[in-house]
Every structure is written in structure tokens, then in C-alpha cells.
């Protein structure tokens, strides 16, 4: 799994992390809601909702 991670993936992850951090500093409740939704979909695979 880690073998597929290259410079592009690392840059994308850093971009997402910095964007998330910026949004969190501006609007913390919305960031917490977004994290909760992401964790929910990670815990419950989306295929349960797709027929």
C-alpha cells in the first residue's frame, strides 16, 4: 500500500492537510463536522448505501 505513494501523493496530502488546517482555524465547527462525516464513511463502507 505504501509503495504506491510518490511525490505527487505526498504533495496532494500536504495540500489537503494545509487546506483542512486553514478551514479549521477559520471555522472549527464545520471542520469537526467534516471530520465526523469522513470518519463515518470510513467506518461504514459506502457500498451499504449504493444498491
C-alpha distance matrix in Angstrom:
0.0 3.8 5.5 6.0 7.7 11.4 14.8 15.2 12.4 13.7 17.2 16.5 15.2 18.3 20.5 19.5 20.0 23.3 24.5 23.8 25.6 28.5 28.8 28.7 31.5 33.6 33.1 31.6 32.4 30.7 27.5 27.6 28.2 25.2 22.9 24.5 23.9 20.2 19.9 22.1 20.1 16.9 19.1 20.8 18.8 20.7 21.5 24.2 26.1 25.7 28.2
3.8 0.0 3.8 5.4 5.5 8.9 12.1 13.3 10.6 11.1 14.8 14.9 13.4 16.0 18.6 18.2 18.3 21.3 23.0 22.6 23.9 26.8 27.7 27.5 30.0 32.3 32.2 30.7 32.0 30.4 27.0 27.4 28.4 25.4 23.0 25.0 24.8 21.0 20.8 23.5 21.8 18.5 20.9 23.0 21.4 23.2 24.4 27.0 28.7 28.5 31.2
5.5 3.8 0.0 3.8 5.5 7.9 11.5 12.9 11.2 12.2 15.6 16.1 15.4 17.9 20.3 20.3 20.8 23.6 25.2 25.2 26.7 29.3 30.3 30.4 32.8 35.0 35.1 33.8 35.1 33.4 30.1 30.7 31.5 28.4 26.2 28.4 27.9 24.1 24.2 26.7 24.6 21.6 24.1 25.9 23.9 25.5 26.3 29.2 30.8 30.2 32.7
6.0 5.4 3.8 0.0 3.8 6.3 10.0 10.4 8.6 10.7 13.7 13.5 13.4 16.3 18.1 18.1 19.2 21.9 23.1 23.3 25.2 27.5 28.3 28.9 31.3 33.2 33.2 32.3 33.5 31.4 28.3 29.2 29.8 26.4 24.7 26.9 26.1 22.3 22.9 25.3 22.9 20.2 23.1 24.6 22.3 23.3 24.2 27.4 28.6 27.8 30.3
7.7 5.5 5.5 3.8 0.0 3.8 7.1 7.8 5.7 7.0 10.3 10.6 10.2 12.7 14.9 15.2 15.9 18.5 20.0 20.4 22.0 24.3 25.4 25.9 28.1 30.1 30.4 29.6 31.1 29.1 25.8 26.9 27.9 24.5 22.7 25.3 24.8 21.0 21.7 24.5 22.5 19.9 22.9 24.7 22.8 23.8 25.3 28.3 29.3 28.8 31.6
11.4 8.9 7.9 6.3 3.8 0.0 3.8 5.5 5.4 6.3 8.8 10.0 10.7 12.5 14.3 15.5 16.5 18.4 20.0 21.1 22.5 24.4 25.8 26.7 28.6 30.5 31.2 30.7 32.5 30.5 27.2 28.7 29.8 26.3 24.8 27.8 27.2 23.5 24.6 27.4 25.4 23.0 26.2 28.0 26.0 26.7 28.3 31.3 32.0 31.4 34.3
14.8 12.1 11.5 10.0 7.1 3.8 0.0 3.8 5.5 5.1 6.1 8.5 9.8 10.5 12.2 14.2 15.1 16.3 18.1 19.7 20.8 22.3 24.1 25.3 26.8 28.6 29.7 29.5 31.7 29.6 26.4 28.3 29.6 26.2 24.9 28.1 27.7 24.2 25.5 28.5 26.7 24.6 28.0 29.8 28.1 28.5 30.4 33.4 33.8 33.2 36.3
15.2 13.3 12.9 10.4 7.8 5.5 3.8 0.0 3.8 5.5 5.2 6.1 8.6 9.9 10.5 12.3 14.1 15.3 16.3 18.1 19.8 21.0 22.4 24.0 25.7 27.1 28.0 28.1 30.0 27.7 24.7 26.8 27.7 24.1 23.3 26.5 25.7 22.3 24.1 26.9 24.7 23.1 26.7 28.1 26.2 26.2 28.1 31.2 31.3 30.6 33.6
12.4 10.6 11.2 8.6 5.7 5.4 5.5 3.8 0.0 3.8 5.5 5.0 6.1 8.6 9.7 10.5 12.0 14.1 15.1 16.2 18.0 19.8 20.9 22.0 24.1 25.7 26.2 25.9 27.6 25.4 22.3 24.1 24.9 21.4 20.2 23.3 22.6 19.0 20.6 23.4 21.4 19.5 23.0 24.6 22.8 23.1 25.1 28.1 28.3 27.9 31.1
13.7 11.1 12.2 10.7 7.0 6.3 5.1 5.5 3.8 0.0 3.8 5.4 5.1 6.1 8.5 9.9 10.4 12.1 14.1 15.1 16.2 18.1 19.8 20.6 22.3 24.3 25.2 24.7 26.8 25.0 21.6 23.3 24.8 21.5 20.0 23.3 23.1 19.7 20.9 24.1 22.6 20.6 23.9 26.0 24.7 25.3 27.6 30.2 30.5 30.5 33.8
17.2 14.8 15.6 13.7 10.3 8.8 6.1 5.2 5.5 3.8 0.0 3.8 5.4 5.1 6.1 8.6 9.7 10.4 12.1 14.0 15.1 16.3 18.2 19.6 21.0 22.6 23.8 23.9 26.2 24.1 21.0 23.3 24.7 21.3 20.4 23.9 23.7 20.5 22.3 25.4 23.9 22.3 25.8 27.7 26.4 26.5 29.0 31.6 31.5 31.4 34.8
16.5 14.9 16.1 13.5 10.6 10.0 8.5 6.1 5.0 5.4 3.8 0.0 3.8 5.5 5.0 6.2 8.5 9.9 10.4 12.1 14.1 15.3 16.4 18.0 19.9 21.2 21.9 22.1 24.0 21.6 18.7 21.0 21.9 18.4 17.8 21.2 20.5 17.4 19.5 22.4 20.7 19.4 23.1 24.6 23.3 23.1 25.6 28.3 28.0 27.8 31.2
15.2 13.4 15.4 13.4 10.2 10.7 9.8 8.6 6.1 5.1 5.4 3.8 0.0 3.8 5.4 5.1 6.0 8.5 9.8 10.4 12.0 14.1 15.2 16.1 18.2 19.9 20.5 20.0 21.9 19.9 16.7 18.5 19.8 16.5 15.2 18.7 18.5 15.2 16.8 20.0 18.7 17.1 20.6 22.6 21.6 22.0 24.7 27.1 27.1 27.3 30.9
18.3 16.0 17.9 16.3 12.7 12.5 10.5 9.9 8.6 6.1 5.1 5.5 3.8 0.0 3.8 5.5 5.0 6.0 8.4 9.7 10.3 12.1 14.0 14.9 16.3 18.3 19.5 19.2 21.7 20.0 16.7 18.8 20.6 17.6 16.5 20.1 20.4 17.5 19.0 22.4 21.6 20.1 23.3 25.5 25.0 25.3 28.2 30.4 30.2 30.7 34.3
20.5 18.6 20.3 18.1 14.9 14.3 12.2 10.5 9.7 8.5 6.1 5.0 5.4 3.8 0.0 3.8 5.4 5.2 6.0 8.4 9.8 10.5 12.2 14.0 15.4 16.6 17.9 18.3 20.7 18.6 15.7 18.4 19.8 16.6 16.3 20.0 19.8 17.3 19.5 22.5 21.5 20.6 24.1 25.9 25.1 24.9 27.9 30.1 29.5 29.8 33.4
19.5 18.2 20.3 18.1 15.2 15.5 14.2 12.3 10.5 9.9 8.6 6.2 5.1 5.5 3.8 0.0 3.8 5.6 5.1 6.0 8.5 9.8 10.4 11.9 14.2 15.4 15.8 15.9 17.9 15.6 12.6 15.2 16.3 13.0 12.7 16.3 16.1 13.5 15.8 18.8 17.8 17.2 20.6 22.3 21.8 21.5 24.7 26.7 26.0 26.6 30.3
20.0 18.3 20.8 19.2 15.9 16.5 15.1 14.1 12.0 10.4 9.7 8.5 6.0 5.0 5.4 3.8 0.0 3.8 5.5 5.1 6.1 8.6 9.9 10.3 12.2 14.3 14.9 14.4 16.7 15.2 11.8 13.9 15.8 13.1 11.9 15.7 16.3 13.8 15.4 18.8 18.5 17.5 20.5 22.7 22.7 23.0 26.3 28.0 27.6 28.6 32.3
23.3 21.3 23.6 21.9 18.5 18.4 16.3 15.3 14.1 12.1 10.4 9.9 8.5 6.0 5.2 5.6 3.8 0.0 3.8 5.4 5.0 6.1 8.6 9.6 10.5 12.4 14.0 14.1 17.0 15.6 12.5 15.2 17.4 14.9 14.4 18.2 18.9 16.8 18.7 21.9 21.7 21.0 24.0 26.1 26.2 26.2 29.5 31.2 30.6 31.5 35.2
24.5 23.0 25.2 23.1 20.0 20.0 18.1 16.3 15.1 14.1 12.1 10.4 9.8 8.4 6.0 5.1 5.5 3.8 0.0 3.8 5.4 5.1 6.2 8.5 10.0 10.7 11.9 12.7 15.2 13.2 10.6 13.9 15.4 12.7 13.1 16.8 17.0 15.4 17.9 20.6 20.3 20.2 23.3 25.0 25.0 24.5 27.9 29.5 28.5 29.4 33.1
23.8 22.6 25.2 23.3 20.4 21.1 19.7 18.1 16.2 15.1 14.0 12.1 10.4 9.7 8.4 6.0 5.1 5.4 3.8 0.0 3.8 5.5 5.1 6.0 8.6 9.9 10.1 10.0 12.3 10.5 7.4 10.3 12.0 9.6 9.6 13.3 13.9 12.5 14.6 17.4 17.6 17.5 20.3 22.2 22.6 22.4 26.0 27.2 26.4 27.6 31.4
25.6 23.9 26.7 25.2 22.0 22.5 20.8 19.8 18.0 16.2 15.1 14.1 12.0 10.3 9.8 8.5 6.1 5.0 5.4 3.8 0.0 3.8 5.5 5.0 6.2 8.7 9.8 9.3 12.5 11.7 8.6 11.1 13.8 12.1 11.6 15.1 16.5 15.3 16.8 19.8 20.5 20.1 22.6 24.8 25.6 25.7 29.3 30.4 29.7 31.1 34.9
28.5 26.8 29.3 27.5 24.3 24.4 22.3 21.0 19.8 18.1 16.3 15.3 14.1 12.1 10.5 9.8 8.6 6.1 5.1 5.5 3.8 0.0 3.8 5.4 5.2 6.4 8.6 9.6 12.8 11.8 9.6 12.8 15.0 13.5 14.0 17.4 18.4 17.6 19.5 22.2 22.7 22.8 25.4 27.3 28.0 27.6 31.2 32.4 31.2 32.6 36.3
28.8 27.7 30.3 28.3 25.4 25.8 24.1 22.4 20.9 19.8 18.2 16.4 15.2 14.0 12.2 10.4 9.9 8.6 6.2 5.1 5.5 3.8 0.0 3.8 5.5 5.1 5.8 7.2 9.9 8.2 6.7 10.3 11.8 10.5 11.7 14.8 15.6 15.3 17.6 19.8 20.4 21.1 23.5 25.1 25.9 25.2 28.9 29.8 28.4 29.9 33.7
28.7 27.5 30.4 28.9 25.9 26.7 25.3 24.0 22.0 20.6 19.6 18.0 16.1 14.9 14.0 11.9 10.3 9.6 8.5 6.0 5.0 5.4 3.8 0.0 3.8 5.4 5.2 4.5 7.7 7.4 5.1 7.8 10.4 9.9 10.2 13.1 14.7 14.6 16.1 18.6 19.8 20.2 22.2 24.2 25.4 25.2 29.0 29.6 28.5 30.4 34.1
31.5 30.0 32.8 31.3 28.1 28.6 26.8 25.7 24.1 22.3 21.0 19.9 18.2 16.3 15.4 14.2 12.2 10.5 10.0 8.6 6.2 5.2 5.5 3.8 0.0 3.8 5.8 6.0 9.7 10.2 8.7 11.0 13.7 13.6 13.9 16.7 18.4 18.4 19.8 22.3 23.6 23.9 25.8 27.9 29.2 29.0 32.8 33.4 32.3 34.1 37.9
33.6 32.3 35.0 33.2 30.1 30.5 28.6 27.1 25.7 24.3 22.6 21.2 19.9 18.3 16.6 15.4 14.3 12.4 10.7 9.9 8.7 6.4 5.1 5.4 3.8 0.0 3.8 6.3 9.4 9.3 9.1 11.9 13.7 13.7 15.0 17.5 18.8 19.2 21.1 23.1 24.3 25.1 27.1 28.7 30.0 29.3 33.1 33.6 32.1 33.9 37.5
33.1 32.2 35.1 33.2 30.4 31.2 29.7 28.0 26.2 25.2 23.8 21.9 20.5 19.5 17.9 15.8 14.9 14.0 11.9 10.1 9.8 8.6 5.8 5.2 5.8 3.8 0.0 3.8 5.8 5.7 6.5 9.0 10.4 11.0 12.6 14.6 15.8 16.9 18.7 20.3 21.7 22.9 24.6 26.0 27.5 26.8 30.6 30.8 29.2 31.2 34.8
31.6 30.7 33.8 32.3 29.6 30.7 29.5 28.1 25.9 24.7 23.9 22.1 20.0 19.2 18.3 15.9 14.4 14.1 12.7 10.0 9.3 9.6 7.2 4.5 6.0 6.3 3.8 0.0 3.8 5.5 5.1 6.2 8.7 9.8 10.5 12.3 14.3 15.3 16.4 18.2 20.1 21.0 22.3 24.1 25.9 25.7 29.5 29.5 28.3 30.6 34.3
32.4 32.0 35.1 33.5 31.1 32.5 31.7 30.0 27.6 26.8 26.2 24.0 21.9 21.7 20.7 17.9 16.7 17.0 15.2 12.3 12.5 12.8 9.9 7.7 9.7 9.4 5.8 3.8 0.0 3.8 5.4 5.1 6.2 8.6 9.9 10.5 12.4 14.3 15.3 16.4 18.5 19.9 20.9 22.3 24.4 24.0 27.8 27.4 26.0 28.6 32.1
30.7 30.4 33.4 31.4 29.1 30.5 29.6 27.7 25.4 25.0 24.1 21.6 19.9 20.0 18.6 15.6 15.2 15.6 13.2 10.5 11.7 11.8 8.2 7.4 10.2 9.3 5.7 5.5 3.8 0.0 3.8 5.4 5.1 6.2 8.6 9.8 10.6 12.3 14.2 15.2 16.7 18.3 19.8 20.9 22.5 21.7 25.4 25.4 23.7 25.9 29.5
27.5 27.0 30.1 28.3 25.8 27.2 26.4 24.7 22.3 21.6 21.0 18.7 16.7 16.7 15.7 12.6 11.8 12.5 10.6 7.4 8.6 9.6 6.7 5.1 8.7 9.1 6.5 5.1 5.4 3.8 0.0 3.8 5.4 5.0 6.2 8.5 9.9 10.5 12.2 14.1 15.4 16.4 18.2 19.8 21.2 20.9 24.7 24.9 23.8 25.9 29.6
27.6 27.4 30.7 29.2 26.9 28.7 28.3 26.8 24.1 23.3 23.3 21.0 18.5 18.8 18.4 15.2 13.9 15.2 13.9 10.3 11.1 12.8 10.3 7.8 11.0 11.9 9.0 6.2 5.1 5.4 3.8 0.0 3.8 5.4 5.1 6.1 8.6 9.9 10.5 12.1 14.3 15.2 16.2 18.0 20.1 20.2 24.0 23.8 22.9 25.4 29.0
28.2 28.4 31.5 29.8 27.9 29.8 29.6 27.7 24.9 24.8 24.7 21.9 19.8 20.6 19.8 16.3 15.8 17.4 15.4 12.0 13.8 15.0 11.8 10.4 13.7 13.7 10.4 8.7 6.2 5.1 5.4 3.8 0.0 3.8 5.5 5.0 6.2 8.7 9.9 10.4 12.4 14.2 15.2 16.2 18.2 17.8 21.6 21.2 19.9 22.5 26.1
25.2 25.4 28.4 26.4 24.5 26.3 26.2 24.1 21.4 21.5 21.3 18.4 16.5 17.6 16.6 13.0 13.1 14.9 12.7 9.6 12.1 13.5 10.5 9.9 13.6 13.7 11.0 9.8 8.6 6.2 5.0 5.4 3.8 0.0 3.8 5.4 5.1 6.2 8.6 9.8 10.7 12.3 14.2 15.2 16.5 16.0 19.8 20.0 18.8 20.9 24.6
22.9 23.0 26.2 24.7 22.7 24.8 24.9 23.3 20.2 20.0 20.4 17.8 15.2 16.5 16.3 12.7 11.9 14.4 13.1 9.6 11.6 14.0 11.7 10.2 13.9 15.0 12.6 10.5 9.9 8.6 6.2 5.1 5.5 3.8 0.0 3.8 5.5 5.1 6.1 8.5 10.0 10.4 12.1 14.0 15.6 15.9 19.7 19.9 19.4 21.6 25.3
24.5 25.0 28.4 26.9 25.3 27.8 28.1 26.5 23.3 23.3 23.9 21.2 18.7 20.1 20.0 16.3 15.7 18.2 16.8 13.3 15.1 17.4 14.8 13.1 16.7 17.5 14.6 12.3 10.5 9.8 8.5 6.1 5.0 5.4 3.8 0.0 3.8 5.5 5.1 6.0 8.7 9.8 10.4 12.0 14.3 14.8 18.4 18.0 17.5 20.3 23.8
23.9 24.8 27.9 26.1 24.8 27.2 27.7 25.7 22.6 23.1 23.7 20.5 18.5 20.4 19.8 16.1 16.3 18.9 17.0 13.9 16.5 18.4 15.6 14.7 18.4 18.8 15.8 14.3 12.4 10.6 9.9 8.6 6.2 5.1 5.5 3.8 0.0 3.8 5.5 5.0 6.3 8.6 9.8 10.3 12.1 11.7 15.5 15.2 14.3 16.9 20.5
20.2 21.0 24.1 22.3 21.0 23.5 24.2 22.3 19.0 19.7 20.5 17.4 15.2 17.5 17.3 13.5 13.8 16.8 15.4 12.5 15.3 17.6 15.3 14.6 18.4 19.2 16.9 15.3 14.3 12.3 10.5 9.9 8.7 6.2 5.1 5.5 3.8 0.0 3.8 5.4 5.2 6.2 8.6 9.8 10.8 10.9 14.7 15.2 14.9 16.9 20.6
19.9 20.8 24.2 22.9 21.7 24.6 25.5 24.1 20.6 20.9 22.3 19.5 16.8 19.0 19.5 15.8 15.4 18.7 17.9 14.6 16.8 19.5 17.6 16.1 19.8 21.1 18.7 16.4 15.3 14.2 12.2 10.5 9.9 8.6 6.1 5.1 5.5 3.8 0.0 3.8 5.5 5.0 6.1 8.5 10.4 11.8 15.2 15.2 15.6 18.1 21.6
22.1 23.5 26.7 25.3 24.5 27.4 28.5 26.9 23.4 24.1 25.4 22.4 20.0 22.4 22.5 18.8 18.8 21.9 20.6 17.4 19.8 22.2 19.8 18.6 22.3 23.1 20.3 18.2 16.4 15.2 14.1 12.1 10.4 9.8 8.5 6.0 5.0 5.4 3.8 0.0 3.8 5.4 5.1 5.9 8.6 9.7 13.0 12.3 12.6 15.5 18.8
20.1 21.8 24.6 22.9 22.5 25.4 26.7 24.7 21.4 22.6 23.9 20.7 18.7 21.6 21.5 17.8 18.5 21.7 20.3 17.6 20.5 22.7 20.4 19.8 23.6 24.3 21.7 20.1 18.5 16.7 15.4 14.3 12.4 10.7 10.0 8.7 6.3 5.2 5.5 3.8 0.0 3.8 5.4 4.9 5.8 6.3 9.9 10.1 10.3 12.6 16.1
16.9 18.5 21.6 20.2 19.9 23.0 24.6 23.1 19.5 20.6 22.3 19.4 17.1 20.1 20.6 17.2 17.5 21.0 20.2 17.5 20.1 22.8 21.1 20.2 23.9 25.1 22.9 21.0 19.9 18.3 16.4 15.2 14.2 12.3 10.4 9.8 8.6 6.2 5.0 5.4 3.8 0.0 3.8 5.6 6.1 8.2 11.2 11.8 13.0 14.9 18.2
19.1 20.9 24.1 23.1 22.9 26.2 28.0 26.7 23.0 23.9 25.8 23.1 20.6 23.3 24.1 20.6 20.5 24.0 23.3 20.3 22.6 25.4 23.5 22.2 25.8 27.1 24.6 22.3 20.9 19.8 18.2 16.2 15.2 14.2 12.1 10.4 9.8 8.6 6.1 5.1 5.4 3.8 0.0 3.8 6.3 9.3 11.7 11.2 13.0 15.5 18.4
20.8 23.0 25.9 24.6 24.7 28.0 29.8 28.1 24.6 26.0 27.7 24.6 22.6 25.5 25.9 22.3 22.7 26.1 25.0 22.2 24.8 27.3 25.1 24.2 27.9 28.7 26.0 24.1 22.3 20.9 19.8 18.0 16.2 15.2 14.0 12.0 10.3 9.8 8.5 5.9 4.9 5.6 3.8 0.0 3.8 6.4 8.5 7.5 9.3 12.0 14.7
18.8 21.4 23.9 22.3 22.8 26.0 28.1 26.2 22.8 24.7 26.4 23.3 21.6 25.0 25.1 21.8 22.7 26.2 25.0 22.6 25.6 28.0 25.9 25.4 29.2 30.0 27.5 25.9 24.4 22.5 21.2 20.1 18.2 16.5 15.6 14.3 12.1 10.8 10.4 8.6 5.8 6.1 6.3 3.8 0.0 3.8 5.5 6.1 8.2 9.7 12.6
20.7 23.2 25.5 23.3 23.8 26.7 28.5 26.2 23.1 25.3 26.5 23.1 22.0 25.3 24.9 21.5 23.0 26.2 24.5 22.4 25.7 27.6 25.2 25.2 29.0 29.3 26.8 25.7 24.0 21.7 20.9 20.2 17.8 16.0 15.9 14.8 11.7 10.9 11.8 9.7 6.3 8.2 9.3 6.4 3.8 0.0 3.8 5.3 5.5 6.7 10.1
21.5 24.4 26.3 24.2 25.3 28.3 30.4 28.1 25.1 27.6 29.0 25.6 24.7 28.2 27.9 24.7 26.3 29.5 27.9 26.0 29.3 31.2 28.9 29.0 32.8 33.1 30.6 29.5 27.8 25.4 24.7 24.0 21.6 19.8 19.7 18.4 15.5 14.7 15.2 13.0 9.9 11.2 11.7 8.5 5.5 3.8 0.0 3.8 5.3 4.9 7.4
24.2 27.0 29.2 27.4 28.3 31.3 33.4 31.2 28.1 30.2 31.6 28.3 27.1 30.4 30.1 26.7 28.0 31.2 29.5 27.2 30.4 32.4 29.8 29.6 33.4 33.6 30.8 29.5 27.4 25.4 24.9 23.8 21.2 20.0 19.9 18.0 15.2 15.2 15.2 12.3 10.1 11.8 11.2 7.5 6.1 5.3 3.8 0.0 3.8 5.7 7.5
26.1 28.7 30.8 28.6 29.3 32.0 33.8 31.3 28.3 30.5 31.5 28.0 27.1 30.2 29.5 26.0 27.6 30.6 28.5 26.4 29.7 31.2 28.4 28.5 32.3 32.1 29.2 28.3 26.0 23.7 23.8 22.9 19.9 18.8 19.4 17.5 14.3 14.9 15.6 12.6 10.3 13.0 13.0 9.3 8.2 5.5 5.3 3.8 0.0 3.8 6.4
25.7 28.5 30.2 27.8 28.8 31.4 33.2 30.6 27.9 30.5 31.4 27.8 27.3 30.7 29.8 26.6 28.6 31.5 29.4 27.6 31.1 32.6 29.9 30.4 34.1 33.9 31.2 30.6 28.6 25.9 25.9 25.4 22.5 20.9 21.6 20.3 16.9 16.9 18.1 15.5 12.6 14.9 15.5 12.0 9.7 6.7 4.9 5.7 3.8 0.0 3.8
28.2 31.2 32.7 30.3 31.6 34.3 36.3 33.6 31.1 33.8 34.8 31.2 30.9 34.3 33.4 30.3 32.3 35.2 33.1 31.4 34.9 36.3 33.7 34.1 37.9 37.5 34.8 34.3 32.1 29.5 29.6 29.0 26.1 24.6 25.3 23.8 20.5 20.6 21.6 18.8 16.1 18.2 18.4 14.7 12.6 10.1 7.4 7.5 6.4 3.8 0.0
